[in-house]
């Protein structure tokens, strides 16, 4: 029985010592890695004038836009340092969506942003940092913010009924002008 216990002890000890058997995802973060810029999208969704008019007074949106703009220029070290403020700003964004912009799609996109920001914060506060995972999630945040802005724009796009109403108004206006022209002759 002592021999079996000894063999089991040696087996467990040898498994713990073998670095080849354990796959480690931790990247040793040296100064070169920490100063690598985060790869993000260069595309920027422009808000429609109607949407821009609504977000001008929305402080959480302005703060989120600012954080995303800064994130595009960050290196890995700056991203890690600002992960908590980014998560807090995105949380504020989700909690303060104005009624004039609130829809299921807008709230869903805001929740995606919040989730990505919280994942970034969690990855950045681990004991053993994974530079690739942090860079990947940080690069996704500007893309998701663009998707959020697309949803904001869609709140102000005209529907088919709106176009039909405009066409009817245009026809009525044209008919009025035509009748006025005929009566002048």
C-alpha positions in Angstrom: 0.0 0.0 0.0 2.9 2.3 0.8 4.4 1.5 -2.6 1.1 2.4 -4.4 1.0 5.7 -2.5 4.6 6.5 -3.3 4.0 5.8 -7.0 0.9 8.0 -7.0 2.9 10.8 -5.3 5.7 10.5 -7.9 3.2 10.4 -10.8 1.4 13.6 -9.6 4.6 15.4 -8.9 6.0 14.6 -12.3 2.8 15.8 -14.0 3.1 19.1 -12.3 6.7 19.5 -13.3 6.3 18.8 -17.0 6.0 22.1 -18.9 5.4 20.3 -22.1 2.2 18.8 -20.9 0.6 22.2 -19.9 -0.4 24.6 -22.6 0.0 28.2 -21.3 -1.7 31.1 -23.0 0.0 33.6 -20.9 2.3 35.9 -22.9 5.2 37.3 -21.1 4.7 41.0 -21.4 7.9 42.8 -22.1 8.3 46.4 -23.0 8.1 45.7 -26.7 4.8 43.9 -26.3 3.4 46.6 -24.0 4.1 49.3 -26.5 2.6 47.6 -29.5 -0.4 49.6 -30.8 -3.9 48.1 -30.7 -5.2 47.2 -34.2 -8.6 48.8 -34.6 -10.8 49.8 -37.5 -10.2 53.1 -39.3 -13.8 53.3 -40.4 -16.0 55.8 -38.7 -19.8 55.8 -38.9 -21.1 59.4 -39.2 -24.4 60.1 -37.3 -27.3 61.5 -39.3 -28.1 65.1 -38.4 -31.2 64.0 -36.5 -29.3 61.5 -34.5 -26.4 64.0 -33.9 -29.0 66.5 -32.6 -30.2 63.9 -30.0 -26.7 62.8 -28.8 -25.3 66.3 -28.3 -26.9 66.5 -24.9 -26.2 62.9 -23.9 -23.0 63.1 -21.8 -22.5 59.3 -21.6 -22.5 59.0 -25.4 -19.9 61.9 -25.6 -17.7 60.2 -23.0 -18.0 56.8 -24.8 -17.1 58.4 -28.2 -14.1 60.0 -26.5 -13.0 56.7 -25.0 -13.3 54.9 -28.3 -11.4 57.6 -30.1 -8.6 57.4 -27.6 -8.6 53.6 -27.7 -7.8 53.7 -31.4 -4.5 55.4 -30.6 -3.6 53.3 -27.5 -0.9 50.8 -27.2 -1.3 47.6 -25.1 -0.1 49.2 -21.8 -2.5 52.2 -22.2 -5.4 49.9 -23.0 -4.7 47.8 -19.9 -4.6 50.9 -17.8 -7.8 52.4 -19.2 -9.8 49.2 -19.2 -11.7 50.0 -16.0 -12.7 53.6 -17.1 -13.8 52.2 -20.5 -16.1 49.7 -18.7 -17.5 52.3 -16.4 -18.2 54.7 -19.4 -20.0 51.9 -21.3 -22.0 51.0 -18.2 -23.1 54.6 -17.9 -24.0 54.6 -21.7 -26.2 51.6 -21.2 -27.9 53.0 -18.2 -28.7 56.4 -19.6 -30.1 55.8 -23.1 -32.6 58.7 -23.7 -36.2 57.8 -24.4 -35.9 59.5 -27.8 -33.3 57.0 -28.8 -34.4 53.9 -26.9 -35.3 50.8 -28.9 -34.5 47.1 -28.5 -31.8 47.4 -31.2 -30.1 50.4 -29.6 -30.2 48.8 -26.1 -28.9 45.5 -27.5 -25.9 47.3 -29.2 -25.2 49.2 -26.0 -25.2 45.9 -24.1 -22.7 44.4 -26.6 -20.5 47.4 -26.0 -20.8 47.0 -22.2 -20.0 43.2 -22.5 -16.9 43.8 -24.6 -15.7 46.5 -22.2 -16.2 44.3 -19.2 -14.4 41.4 -20.9 -11.5 43.8 -21.6 -11.5 44.9 -18.0 -11.4 41.3 -16.8 -8.6 40.3 -19.2 -6.6 43.4 -18.1 -6.9 42.6 -14.4 -5.8 39.0 -14.4 -2.5 38.0 -12.8 -1.2 36.5 -16.0 -2.1 38.7 -18.9 -2.8 37.4 -22.4 -1.7 40.2 -24.8 -3.4 38.7 -27.8 -6.8 38.3 -26.1 -6.6 41.9 -24.7 -5.6 43.3 -28.1 -8.4 41.3 -29.9 -11.2 42.5 -27.5 -9.8 46.1 -27.5 -9.9 46.1 -31.3 -13.5 44.9 -31.3 -14.8 47.8 -29.2 -14.5 50.5 -31.9 -16.2 48.2 -34.4 -19.1 47.6 -31.9 -19.3 51.4 -31.3 -19.8 51.9 -35.1 -22.5 49.3 -35.0 -24.1 51.2 -32.1 -24.0 54.4 -34.1 -25.6 52.6 -37.1 -28.5 51.6 -34.8 -28.8 55.2 -33.6 -29.0 56.3 -37.3 -31.7 53.7 -38.0 -33.9 55.3 -35.5 -34.2 58.3 -37.9 -34.4 56.5 -41.2 -37.7 57.0 -43.1 -40.0 54.1 -43.5 -41.9 53.2 -46.7 -45.0 54.9 -45.3 -43.0 58.1 -44.7 -41.9 58.1 -48.3 -45.4 57.5 -49.5 -46.7 60.4 -47.4 -43.9 62.6 -48.8 -44.8 61.6 -52.4 -48.5 62.4 -51.7 -47.5 65.8 -50.4 -45.3 66.4 -53.4 -48.1 65.4 -55.8 -50.6 67.6 -54.0 -48.1 70.5 -54.1 -47.5 70.0 -57.8 -51.2 69.8 -58.5 -51.7 73.1 -56.6 -48.9 74.8 -58.6 -50.3 73.4 -61.9 -53.8 74.6 -61.0 -52.4 78.1 -60.1 -50.5 78.2 -63.4 -53.6 77.2 -65.4 -55.8 79.8 -63.6 -53.2 82.6 -64.3 -53.4 82.0 -68.0 
